[in-house]
Amino acid sequence: MPRRYRLGIPALLIVGVYVVALAVAAVIAMTTGDLGGLWRLTLFTEVDEDAAATWPSVLTLLLAGMAWAWALWQSLRGPMAGPPPELDRHTRRLRMALYATAASWLLNPLVPSWPHWALVLDAVLMCVVVVLFQPVLRRSLEHADFALGAGVLGYGGSAVITVIDVPDGLLPSGVGLICALAALVWMVLILRAQRWDGRWRRATFVYGITSMVAPIVMALVGPLLAAAGGLYDVLAATGALTVIWLTRSAHELADPRHQPAPPTPLAEQPPTP
């Protein structure tokens, strides 16, 4: 299977190293009671002082780690092997923006304490993706101008709020909710257009839907599970789904299956007597 993708072998090696690290950290957690290594590998923060190394907690963290392992595989393997199709300028720019945004999502967890500038960078990059999606999807994007406005309001507004609101919490909470709803509206319209555009597989559309639903479900269920059985809130792990949607959206724009098939040669006709 790795050879089906342009970077399949290197991607498999990197994912393998990460999975081995997860397994070693899980064994250490269960034998010594120290969740620190497994916690940092999966939630990318310092361990909660009240966390206990129980089977439910270790299993939950392992599941979060496997989500990130799958995101690494989906991201690093690249498009399908084969000659890439000719891409126009708008499509090339969109692919670059999608990859840059996914890289930001993957690198931010490695930055200590999730600084606000990293959140601003994520929002700005997503705003660029919003703008660049427009010319690529215009033929299949309903309410294109409305979608553009919603996306810019959602992600551009989030960047502005993060910058302004950091020192003193100057803005009312309703402003952030409006931006979040605007971003959600943009995502719904983009996924609808992707579904019928023909350049993306159905699985990419499903990952996009799941990336919207999973954070909402985890925000509601996660604290209840934590209170009931020591299953810690792993909301950050849902970011893996967004990374997968971003990278698959970029990969499949350069999928060889979009290369037009060569014309079938005409059979040689026998000479007319």
GIPEGI-V252600 format. One record per backbone hydrogen bond with DSSP energy under -0.5 kcal/mol. NH is the residue of the N-H (numbers start at 0). CO is the residue of the C=O. If there is no record, write none. Layout:
nh->(NH/NH)
co->(CO/CO)
//
This chain:
nh->(3/4/5/6/7/10/11/12/13/14/15/16/17/18/19/20/21/22/23/24/25/26/27/28/29/30/31/32/32/33/34/38/39/40/41/42/43/50/53/57/58/59/60/61/62/63/64/65/66/67/68/69/70/71/72/73/74/75/76/77/80/91/92/93/94/95/96/97/98/99/100/101/102/103/104/105/106/107/108/109/110/113/117/118/119/120/121/122/123/124/125/126/127/128/129/130/131/132/133/134/135/136/137/139/140/141/143/146/147/148/149/150/151/152/153/154/155/155/156/156/157/158/159/160/161/162/163/164/165/168/174/175/176/177/178/179/180/181/182/183/184/185/186/187/188/189/190/191/192/193/194/195/196/196/197/204/205/206/207/208/209/210/211/211/212/213/214/215/216/217/218/219/220/221/224/225/226/227/228/229/230/231/236/237/238/239/240/241/242/243/244/245/246/247/248/249/250/251/252/253/253/254/257/258)
co->(0/1/78/76/4/6/7/8/9/10/11/12/13/14/15/16/17/18/19/20/21/22/23/24/25/26/27/27/28/27/32/34/35/36/37/38/38/47/51/53/54/55/56/57/58/59/60/61/62/63/64/65/66/67/68/69/70/71/72/74/3/87/88/89/90/91/92/93/94/95/96/97/98/99/100/101/102/103/104/106/107/110/114/114/115/116/117/118/119/120/121/122/123/124/125/126/127/128/129/130/131/132/133/136/136/139/140/142/143/144/145/146/147/148/149/150/150/151/151/152/153/154/155/156/157/158/159/160/161/164/171/171/172/173/174/175/176/177/178/179/180/181/182/183/184/185/186/187/188/189/190/191/192/193/193/200/201/202/203/204/205/206/207/208/208/209/210/211/212/213/214/215/216/217/220/221/222/223/224/225/224/229/233/234/235/236/237/237/238/239/240/241/242/243/244/245/246/247/249/249/250/251/254/255)
//
